[in-house]
Amino acid sequence: MDGRRRDDIRQGMRVEIVLKKDQRTGKRTIGVIRDILTSAAYHSRGIKVRLDDGQVGRVQAVLFDEP
């Protein structure tokens, strides 16, 4: 999943986001979703979320833990 559809995103998921300050470089930050901030069902640049540590950014990828 690429993080552009709100239905694919849930609290507690481990994701990669791009912070506002890192948009130019594309540097990704890994964390766990605390809050979903985008109310729209779809966003072309990724659903905006707040991580457990308080950082805010747009979801680029959902990470699935290996069994």
C-alpha positions as CSV (number, residue, x, y, z in Angstrom):
1,M,0.0,0.0,0.0
2,D,1.2,3.5,-0.9
3,G,-0.6,5.5,1.7
4,R,-2.8,7.7,-0.6
5,R,-6.2,6.1,0.4
6,R,-7.5,6.8,3.9
7,D,-9.2,3.4,4.1
8,D,-5.8,1.7,4.0
9,I,-4.5,3.6,7.0
10,R,-5.2,2.7,10.7
11,Q,-4.0,3.9,14.0
12,G,-1.2,1.7,15.3
13,M,0.2,0.9,11.8
14,R,3.9,1.1,11.2
15,V,4.5,3.4,8.3
16,E,7.1,5.5,6.4
17,I,6.3,9.2,6.2
18,V,7.9,12.3,4.6
19,L,8.1,15.2,7.0
20,K,7.4,18.7,5.6
21,K,11.0,19.7,6.1
22,D,12.2,16.6,4.1
23,Q,9.9,17.0,1.1
24,R,12.7,18.3,-1.2
25,T,15.0,15.4,-0.3
26,G,12.4,12.7,0.1
27,K,14.0,11.4,3.3
28,R,11.6,9.1,5.0
29,T,10.9,8.7,8.7
30,I,9.5,5.4,10.2
31,G,7.0,5.4,13.0
32,V,3.6,4.2,14.4
33,I,0.5,6.2,13.6
34,R,-1.2,7.9,16.6
35,D,-3.6,10.2,14.6
36,I,-4.9,10.4,11.1
37,L,-5.1,14.1,10.2
38,T,-6.4,14.1,6.6
39,S,-10.2,13.9,6.5
40,A,-10.5,13.3,2.7
41,A,-10.8,9.7,1.4
42,Y,-7.8,10.1,-1.0
43,H,-4.8,12.5,-1.2
44,S,-2.4,12.4,-4.2
45,R,0.7,13.1,-2.0
46,G,-0.3,10.8,0.9
47,I,-2.6,10.8,3.9
48,K,-1.3,13.2,6.6
49,V,-0.7,11.5,10.0
50,R,0.8,12.2,13.4
51,L,3.2,9.6,14.7
52,D,3.5,8.4,18.3
53,D,6.5,10.7,18.8
54,G,4.5,13.7,17.6
55,Q,6.0,14.1,14.1
56,V,3.6,15.0,11.3
57,G,4.0,14.0,7.7
58,R,2.4,12.2,4.7
59,V,2.4,8.4,4.5
60,Q,4.6,7.1,1.7
61,A,4.4,3.4,2.5
62,V,2.8,1.0,5.0
63,L,5.3,-1.4,6.6
64,F,4.4,-4.9,7.3
65,D,6.4,-6.9,9.9
66,E,7.9,-10.0,8.6
67,P,6.6,-13.2,10.3
